[in-house]
Amino acid sequence: MNETYTNEQVQEILAEATTIEKDNQISQQELQEIAAEIGISTQILERAKKVWLEKQKTSQKRAKRRNAFVRFHLVPYLAVSIFLVLLNLSVTPRYFWSVYPILGWGLGVAIDGSSLCDRSSGKIIEEKENV
């Protein structure tokens, strides 16, 4: 019986096979041999490799931006906000003034953090965007 597979299924099967066979390590020559066996030319393979490398670089840049945002914007904002609330409650508990700087600074943090979101879906951009 002849079974047929979609391109996505072929990729998944080959990925699983290389995981089992080589512990996710495959040489350039083996990659070229696999591509040749499924009818992918060397030029197309090289183009795909360049696209993949660009996606890896983009993913790494986004991860660095996300880490910098958390480290230099979000953590200080949360720490200072907690401090302001505690200060407010201990000094003037009847008037909750700390909400104003927290909301003002929070707006700036939210705007800065929105650059980390995918505009089309509103989801936070993940590191694993590789295909």
Beta strands, then each sheet from edge to edge (+ up, - down):
end
